[in-house]
């Protein structure tokens, strides 16, 4: 029993760390998606009213 307990604790700790890393990666992906959405909104707000209307209609910017 003296050898089994440290092995079990090590296994539980490794699983806990794996789960925490997975959660942190998920949070980073969510944060990156939010940043990209905010950046797109910011870039859209810099456009003229005509470009904004064209973007809303087509999903693309006004033709050059």
MDTraj code that builds the backbone (N, CA, C; nanometers):
import mdtraj as md
import numpy as np

residues = "UNK UNK UNK UNK UNK UNK UNK UNK UNK UNK UNK UNK UNK UNK UNK UNK UNK UNK UNK UNK UNK UNK UNK UNK UNK UNK UNK UNK UNK UNK UNK UNK UNK UNK UNK UNK UNK UNK UNK UNK UNK UNK UNK UNK UNK UNK UNK UNK UNK UNK UNK UNK UNK UNK UNK UNK UNK UNK UNK UNK UNK UNK UNK UNK".split()
xyz = np.array([
    [0.0829, -0.1195, 0.0000],
    [0.0000, 0.0000, 0.0000],
    [0.0867, 0.1250, 0.0000],
    [0.2088, 0.1156, 0.0462],
    [0.2964, 0.2319, 0.0541],
    [0.3403, 0.2828, -0.0822],
    [0.3458, 0.1975, -0.1812],
    [0.3896, 0.2374, -0.3146],
    [0.2712, 0.2818, -0.3999],
    [0.1547, 0.2272, -0.3766],
    [0.0372, 0.2539, -0.4592],
    [-0.0128, 0.3975, -0.4403],
    [-0.0105, 0.4478, -0.3189],
    [-0.0640, 0.5813, -0.2902],
    [0.0087, 0.6902, -0.3701],
    [0.1414, 0.6960, -0.3725],
    [0.2083, 0.7991, -0.4529],
    [0.1787, 0.7852, -0.6027],
    [0.1630, 0.6635, -0.6511],
    [0.1312, 0.6420, -0.7923],
    [-0.0075, 0.6981, -0.8234],
    [-0.1037, 0.6718, -0.7361],
    [-0.2395, 0.7218, -0.7562],
    [-0.2413, 0.8745, -0.7507],
    [-0.1707, 0.9323, -0.6539],
    [-0.1663, 1.0784, -0.6430],
    [-0.0993, 1.1401, -0.7660],
    [0.0060, 1.0774, -0.8143],
    [0.0730, 1.1261, -0.9340],
    [-0.0209, 1.1205, -1.0540],
    [-0.0934, 1.0125, -1.0680],
    [-0.1884, 0.9977, -1.1778],
    [-0.2985, 1.1036, -1.1700],
    [-0.3530, 1.1253, -1.0513],
    [-0.4569, 1.2269, -1.0337],
    [-0.4033, 1.3670, -1.0633],
    [-0.2824, 1.3959, -1.0185],
    [-0.2231, 1.5267, -1.0425],
    [-0.2002, 1.5495, -1.1917],
    [-0.1512, 1.4485, -1.2619],
    [-0.1293, 1.4607, -1.4065],
    [-0.2611, 1.4839, -1.4799],
    [-0.3651, 1.4140, -1.4398],
    [-0.4961, 1.4315, -1.5027],
    [-0.5509, 1.5717, -1.4753],
    [-0.5308, 1.6193, -1.3521],
    [-0.5732, 1.7549, -1.3173],
    [-0.4995, 1.8573, -1.4046],
    [-0.3695, 1.8429, -1.4195],
    [-0.2905, 1.9350, -1.5018],
    [-0.3340, 1.9302, -1.6477],
    [-0.3595, 1.8121, -1.6985],
    [-0.4042, 1.7979, -1.8363],
    [-0.5369, 1.8708, -1.8579],
    [-0.6291, 1.8524, -1.7638],
    [-0.7599, 1.9173, -1.7736],
    [-0.7467, 2.0694, -1.7649],
    [-0.6601, 2.1176, -1.6765],
    [-0.6391, 2.2630, -1.6631],
    [-0.5791, 2.3216, -1.7902],
    [-0.4828, 2.2520, -1.8496],
    [-0.4227, 2.3000, -1.9743],
    [-0.5266, 2.3048, -2.0867],
    [-0.6116, 2.2043, -2.0932],
    [-0.7167, 2.2022, -2.1944],
    [-0.8114, 2.3207, -2.1747],
    [-0.8458, 2.3503, -2.0512],
    [-0.9345, 2.4632, -2.0215],
    [-0.8675, 2.5959, -2.0567],
    [-0.7394, 2.6091, -2.0268],
    [-0.6680, 2.7329, -2.0603],
    [-0.6601, 2.7519, -2.2112],
    [-0.6346, 2.6439, -2.2853],
    [-0.6310, 2.6534, -2.4314],
    [-0.7667, 2.6972, -2.4858],
    [-0.8728, 2.6414, -2.4289],
    [-1.0081, 2.6772, -2.4715],
    [-1.0340, 2.8262, -2.4457],
    [-0.9942, 2.8747, -2.3284],
    [-1.0133, 3.0164, -2.2955],
    [-0.9332, 3.1064, -2.3898],
    [-0.8119, 3.0649, -2.4250],
    [-0.7308, 3.1438, -2.5180],
    [-0.7958, 3.1500, -2.6557],
    [-0.8534, 3.0400, -2.7012],
    [-0.9211, 3.0394, -2.8300],
    [-1.0428, 3.1306, -2.8288],
    [-1.1176, 3.1270, -2.7194],
    [-1.2354, 3.2130, -2.7066],
    [-1.1919, 3.3593, -2.7064],
    [-1.0859, 3.3903, -2.6318],
    [-1.0365, 3.5281, -2.6252],
    [-0.9884, 3.5750, -2.7625],
    [-0.9220, 3.4875, -2.8376],
    [-0.8736, 3.5237, -2.9707],
    [-0.9902, 3.5506, -3.0645],
    [-1.0949, 3.4689, -3.0573],
    [-1.2120, 3.4901, -3.1419],
    [-1.2797, 3.6227, -3.1078],
    [-1.2897, 3.6542, -2.9797],
    [-1.3509, 3.7820, -2.9397],
    [-1.2673, 3.8984, -2.9894],
    [-1.1351, 3.8861, -2.9777],
    [-1.0471, 3.9931, -3.0244],
    [-1.0636, 4.0148, -3.1739],
    [-1.0687, 3.9068, -3.2504],
    [-1.0850, 3.9188, -3.3950],
    [-1.2190, 3.9848, -3.4292],
    [-1.3236, 3.9513, -3.3569],
    [-1.4541, 4.0121, -3.3815],
    [-1.4512, 4.1611, -3.3479],
    [-1.3883, 4.1960, -3.2363],
    [-1.3780, 4.3374, -3.1994],
    [-1.2939, 4.4140, -3.3007],
    [-1.1869, 4.3529, -3.3464],
    [-1.1004, 4.4171, -3.4453],
    [-1.1765, 4.4401, -3.5761],
    [-1.2548, 4.3419, -3.6176],
    [-1.3342, 4.3562, -3.7398],
    [-1.4358, 4.4684, -3.7250],
    [-1.4994, 4.4772, -3.6080],
    [-1.5956, 4.5854, -3.5836],
    [-1.5262, 4.7208, -3.5857],
    [-1.4077, 4.7257, -3.5286],
    [-1.3325, 4.8508, -3.5254],
    [-1.2940, 4.8931, -3.6672],
    [-1.2448, 4.7977, -3.7461],
    [-1.2073, 4.8296, -3.8836],
    [-1.3292, 4.8726, -3.9648],
    [-1.4422, 4.8094, -3.9405],
    [-1.5654, 4.8459, -4.0096],
    [-1.6093, 4.9868, -3.9712],
    [-1.5897, 5.0260, -3.8444],
    [-1.6305, 5.1587, -3.7992],
    [-1.5427, 5.2682, -3.8593],
    [-1.4242, 5.2333, -3.9075],
    [-1.3362, 5.3312, -3.9708],
    [-1.3761, 5.3609, -4.1152],
    [-1.4624, 5.2812, -4.1715],
    [-1.5014, 5.2990, -4.3111],
    [-1.6030, 5.4116, -4.3255],
    [-1.6165, 5.4592, -4.4473],
    [-1.7187, 5.5604, -4.4762],
    [-1.8560, 5.4923, -4.4721],
    [-1.9610, 5.5735, -4.4694],
    [-2.0970, 5.5190, -4.4648],
    [-2.1289, 5.4353, -4.5888],
    [-2.0807, 5.4767, -4.7064],
    [-2.1052, 5.4005, -4.8296],
    [-2.0391, 5.2632, -4.8227],
    [-1.9160, 5.2579, -4.7725],
    [-1.8457, 5.1294, -4.7608],
    [-1.9156, 5.0389, -4.6607],
    [-1.9662, 5.0965, -4.5505],
    [-2.0376, 5.0166, -4.4501],
    [-2.1637, 4.9551, -4.5104],
    [-2.2384, 5.0358, -4.5884],
    [-2.3615, 4.9863, -4.6495],
    [-2.3299, 4.8740, -4.7480],
    [-2.2234, 4.8904, -4.8264],
    [-2.1844, 4.7865, -4.9222],
    [-2.1426, 4.6598, -4.8491],
    [-2.0724, 4.6747, -4.7389],
    [-2.0282, 4.5585, -4.6614],
    [-2.1478, 4.4834, -4.6041],
    [-2.2467, 4.5566, -4.5538],
    [-2.3646, 4.4912, -4.4968],
    [-2.4429, 4.4153, -4.6022],
    [-2.4540, 4.4733, -4.7243],
    [-2.5309, 4.4093, -4.8315],
    [-2.4618, 4.2839, -4.8833],
    [-2.3303, 4.2921, -4.9029],
    [-2.2597, 4.1834, -4.9711],
    [-2.1707, 4.1012, -4.8796],
    [-2.1366, 4.1569, -4.7645],
    [-2.0417, 4.0909, -4.6771],
    [-1.8980, 4.1198, -4.7172],
    [-1.8805, 4.2067, -4.8176],
    [-1.7487, 4.2457, -4.8662],
    [-1.7417, 4.3983, -4.8686],
    [-1.6239, 4.4487, -4.8802],
    [-1.6053, 4.5925, -4.8914],
    [-1.6488, 4.6426, -5.0272],
    [-1.6550, 4.7739, -5.0403],
    [-1.6895, 4.8342, -5.1688],
    [-1.5808, 4.8030, -5.2701],
    [-1.6189, 4.7839, -5.3970],
    [-1.5179, 4.7525, -5.4984],
    [-1.4217, 4.8680, -5.5184],
    [-1.2980, 4.8348, -5.5532],
    [-1.1965, 4.9394, -5.5733],
    [-1.2030, 4.9927, -5.7127],
])
top = md.Topology()
chain = top.add_chain()
for i, resn in enumerate(residues, 1):
    res = top.add_residue(resn, chain, resSeq=i)
    for name in ("N", "CA", "C"):
        top.add_atom(name, md.element.get_by_symbol(name[0]), res)
traj = md.Trajectory(xyz[None], top)
